[in-house]
Amino acid sequence: MTLTPAGKLFTIGFIVLSFLFLAYNIKIFGETFLQGEFLQYLKTKRTRSMIHALQGHTIICGCGRNGLEALEQLIKQHQDVVVIEKDPRVLEQLPKKVLRICGDVQDESILMGANIQKAAHLLVTLPDDATNVYVVLAARELAPQLKIISRASQQTSLGKLQFAGADHMVMPNKIGGHHMVSLLLRPDLISFLDTLSADATQQTKIAEFPLGKLPQTLANKTLSELKIRNQTGCNVIGYIPHDGRAIINPKAEQTLEDDGKPIVLGDTQALTELQRMFLAKSS
């Protein structure tokens, strides 16, 4: 069939418009899928795989001032951390190596996505006490073995958080006030203790040494018999038996118990020697 000049013009115009329409859609597809959504999908999938591979990590719920401070300290201690925060703008400010999940922590699927069942610690630092109670309750149900530390704004919330399953409750304002008075009355002592407990770059540290199930070679042994100071260079400045009561400056006759925790003061080499000493006696 022979086209008229008008028909030919219409056909050419239709072909050109179709080509432009196809090119435009390819451009939009490349920008939104290849450059945006697809790369974000790959990044999210990689993050999920890395979180799934973790074990014994710490989960921080909420990344406000308290959460950020906790994150900074954990990074200094080279701990594995997963941050849960619903504000994407906050997450964008975190160091790139920090694993993160954007979502509402009140959604149990978000906690599951943080691999909570294999985590060792949970820090709940949200500003609302009622939300903290709910998160603690949900987390304790999902992971009974988890050690949970929660922020509290009101004194009346402490009992609720403990009932929900929190192991420890922290009131930042109260702790800040106590710390300021302690610095006023005993500035050198408090600064010294702060340096030992918080500064990961210090060679000398205060550390707890969980014993677990004691082998036969350590059962009913006293600190004097073990001669920890002579063999490792560590000073035992405290001891926490399995019942949780703290013994400060334990006597030489203090015996070790299953699940006890000596609190020791020593440099990095001394702590390593202490670990080797107990491993050698356990084998």
C-alpha positions, 0 to 999 in steps of 0.5 A: 500500500502506497502512503500519501505524503501526510501518511509518510510524515505521520509514520516518521513522526510516530517512529521518532516519538516511539524511539524518544519514549523508549530512550526516556524509559531506559534512562529512568530505568537506569537512574532509579533501578541500576543507580538507586534502588538496585544498589540500595537493595544490594547494600541492604542484602549485604548488611543483613548477611553480615548481621546474620553472621554475628555472634555475641554482639551488642545491639543498640536501640536508639542512637540519641546522645546516650546511644552515640556515646555507648557506640563510641565506647564500643567501637574503641573496645573493638566490639561488634555492634548493630544500631537500630534507629528509625531516623535515616538522617541519624544513621547517615551520620554514623561511621560507615563500618557500623552495621545499622537497621532503619526501623521501629524497634517496637517491631519485633521483626526489626529485633529479629533482623538484628540477630537478637537471638545470637547477641550478647548484650542489648542497650535500650537508650530510647528517650521514652520510658514506656517504649523502653519497657516494651522493648525490654519485654519483647527482647527478653521474650525473644532472647532469654540469655541476653544481658539487657541495660536500659535507660530510664528518665524517671525513678518510677520506671526502674521497677517496671524495667526490672520487671520487664527483664532489664538486668541493669537500669541507668538514669543518665541525669542522676549518674551525671550529677553524682559524677560531678559531685565526685569530681568536686570532692575526689577529682584525682581519684575519679579521673584515675578510675575513669581513665582505667575503665573507659580509655581503651588506649591505656595499657593498664586496665581494670577487667573482669575475668569470668571463670565459668565452670571450674576444672578440677585443678582450680576447684577449692583453690585460694588466691594465695595458692594460685599466686596470680600476682607472681605468675601473671603480674595481675592484682586481684582487687575484687571478686564476685561469687556466683551469687553476685555479691561484690567482695572488695580487696579479697583476702588471700584465703578467698576460694574460687567458685564456679561462675565467679569473676575475679576483678583484676588490675593489670596491663595488656601483657599481664591480662594475657598471661592471666588468660593463659594461666587459666587456660593451661589449668583448664586443659 
